[in-house]
Amino acid sequence: MIPLPIRPLSRSEFAPFGDVIEPDDAKSFPINTGKCIRYHDLAKVETSGPEARTLVSLLKGEPYDIPLTLKMVERHPLGSQAFIPLTGNPFLVVVAPDEGGKPGEPIAFETAPGQGVNIAQNVWHGILTPLRSTSEFVVIDRGGSGCNLEEHFFEKPYQVEYA
């Protein structure tokens, strides 16, 4: 297996693949007569294709153990996909650049408590991978007609591990 070290999630390193959803350094302003702070425009939600619409769903995921064997990544050619945790548990985010229609070398990130991600349209990524305990997420992605899932299985798997 090919080693794949996990690194902390940061806006700058994740920028080529989408958005980190967190209040730190976000544009914010008070609303509701000053009783609430709005952290504004944290992610670009993308939907395209026939009958495209934005979906909001809830997921409850069982935790994975590290080291983890990464055999497959997927992408959604018709829309972005955001994962916003409802618990303080970290989760693993694996992304890969596109190289001629196939994924390149993957990169593994671990979120800090409270961080979410929006994976941009057509970006190769791993499946939702909660760590340490069962976790719940708000998921914002695309509904509508057309095929919005493409999977790629690696010839040689990666072993995701702590550096």
C-alpha positions as CSV (number, residue, x, y, z in Angstrom):
1,M,0.0,0.0,0.0
2,I,1.0,3.6,-0.6
3,P,1.3,5.6,2.6
4,L,-1.0,8.7,2.8
5,P,-0.3,10.9,5.9
6,I,-3.1,12.9,7.5
7,R,-2.5,16.6,7.9
8,P,-4.6,19.3,9.7
9,L,-7.3,20.9,7.6
10,S,-6.6,24.5,6.6
11,R,-8.3,26.9,4.2
12,S,-5.2,27.6,2.2
13,E,-4.3,23.9,1.6
14,F,-7.9,22.9,0.9
15,A,-8.7,25.9,-1.4
16,P,-8.0,24.0,-4.7
17,F,-10.7,21.5,-3.8
18,G,-13.4,23.6,-2.2
19,D,-14.2,25.6,1.0
20,V,-13.5,25.1,4.7
21,I,-16.7,26.0,6.5
22,E,-15.8,27.7,9.9
23,P,-16.4,31.0,11.5
24,D,-12.6,31.9,11.9
25,D,-11.8,34.9,9.7
26,A,-15.2,34.8,8.0
27,K,-17.2,38.0,7.1
28,S,-19.6,38.4,9.9
29,F,-22.2,40.9,11.1
30,P,-25.0,41.1,13.7
31,I,-28.6,40.2,12.8
32,N,-31.9,39.8,14.7
33,T,-31.5,43.1,16.6
34,G,-28.0,42.2,17.6
35,K,-28.9,38.9,19.3
36,C,-27.2,36.8,16.6
37,I,-24.0,36.9,14.6
38,R,-24.2,35.8,10.9
39,Y,-21.0,34.2,9.5
40,H,-21.7,35.1,5.9
41,D,-21.1,33.2,2.6
42,L,-18.9,30.4,3.9
43,A,-19.1,28.2,0.8
44,K,-20.1,28.2,-2.8
45,V,-22.9,25.7,-3.3
46,E,-22.9,24.5,-7.0
47,T,-25.7,22.7,-8.9
48,S,-26.0,22.2,-12.6
49,G,-27.6,19.8,-15.1
50,P,-31.3,18.9,-15.7
51,E,-33.8,19.8,-13.0
52,A,-30.9,20.8,-10.6
53,R,-31.9,21.8,-7.1
54,T,-30.2,22.1,-3.8
55,L,-30.8,19.4,-1.2
56,V,-30.3,19.6,2.6
57,S,-30.0,16.3,4.3
58,L,-28.9,14.8,7.6
59,L,-26.4,11.9,7.9
60,K,-25.4,9.8,10.9
61,G,-22.1,8.0,10.3
62,E,-20.3,5.3,12.2
63,P,-16.6,6.0,13.0
64,Y,-13.7,4.6,11.0
65,D,-10.3,3.5,12.5
66,I,-6.9,4.8,11.4
67,P,-4.9,3.4,9.7
68,L,-7.5,3.2,6.9
69,T,-7.3,1.5,3.5
70,L,-8.3,3.9,0.8
71,K,-9.4,1.9,-2.3
72,M,-11.8,4.3,-4.0
73,V,-12.6,8.0,-4.5
74,E,-15.7,9.6,-6.1
75,R,-16.7,12.9,-7.6
76,H,-20.0,14.6,-8.4
77,P,-19.9,16.2,-11.9
78,L,-23.2,18.1,-11.4
79,G,-22.8,19.7,-8.0
80,S,-20.8,20.5,-4.9
81,Q,-21.2,18.6,-1.6
82,A,-20.9,20.2,1.8
83,F,-20.5,18.3,5.1
84,I,-21.2,20.3,8.3
85,P,-20.8,18.4,11.5
86,L,-23.4,18.7,14.2
87,T,-21.0,17.2,16.8
88,G,-17.5,18.2,17.9
89,N,-16.0,15.0,16.5
90,P,-13.3,15.3,13.8
91,F,-13.7,13.6,10.4
92,L,-11.3,12.6,7.7
93,V,-11.5,14.5,4.3
94,V,-9.6,12.9,1.4
95,V,-9.4,14.8,-1.9
96,A,-7.4,14.4,-5.1
97,P,-6.6,16.7,-8.1
98,D,-8.0,15.7,-11.4
99,E,-5.3,14.4,-13.9
100,G,-6.8,13.8,-17.3
101,G,-10.2,12.6,-16.0
102,K,-8.7,10.4,-13.2
103,P,-7.7,11.2,-9.7
104,G,-4.1,12.2,-9.0
105,E,-2.2,11.7,-5.7
106,P,-4.7,12.0,-2.9
107,I,-4.3,14.3,0.1
108,A,-5.8,13.5,3.6
109,F,-7.0,16.1,6.1
110,E,-8.4,15.8,9.6
111,T,-10.9,18.5,10.6
112,A,-10.7,20.4,13.9
113,P,-13.8,20.5,16.0
114,G,-16.4,22.7,14.3
115,Q,-14.8,22.6,10.9
116,G,-16.9,21.6,7.9
117,V,-16.1,21.3,4.2
118,N,-17.7,22.1,0.9
119,I,-16.2,19.9,-1.8
120,A,-16.4,21.7,-5.1
121,Q,-18.2,20.3,-8.1
122,N,-16.3,17.6,-10.0
123,V,-13.6,17.2,-7.3
124,W,-12.4,13.7,-6.5
125,H,-12.9,12.9,-2.8
126,G,-13.2,10.0,-0.3
127,I,-16.4,9.0,1.3
128,L,-17.7,10.6,4.5
129,T,-15.3,9.3,7.2
130,P,-16.2,10.2,10.8
131,L,-13.4,9.5,13.4
132,R,-13.5,8.5,17.1
133,S,-17.3,8.2,17.5
134,T,-20.7,8.2,15.7
135,S,-21.2,11.7,14.2
136,E,-24.1,13.6,12.6
137,F,-23.8,16.0,9.7
138,V,-25.9,18.4,7.7
139,V,-25.2,17.6,4.0
140,I,-25.9,20.2,1.3
141,D,-25.7,18.8,-2.3
142,R,-27.4,18.5,-5.6
143,G,-30.6,16.7,-6.5
144,G,-32.2,16.4,-10.0
145,S,-31.9,14.3,-13.1
146,G,-28.7,13.1,-14.6
147,C,-25.8,11.0,-13.3
148,N,-24.0,12.9,-10.5
149,L,-21.7,10.1,-9.3
150,E,-18.4,8.8,-10.8
151,E,-16.2,6.4,-8.9
152,H,-12.6,5.5,-9.3
153,F,-10.9,2.4,-7.8
154,F,-7.1,2.7,-7.4
155,E,-4.9,-0.1,-8.8
156,K,-2.9,0.1,-5.6
157,P,-4.6,1.2,-2.5
158,Y,-3.4,3.9,-0.1
159,Q,-3.0,3.5,3.7
160,V,-4.3,6.6,5.4
161,E,-2.3,7.1,8.6
162,Y,-1.2,9.7,11.1
163,A,2.2,11.2,10.2
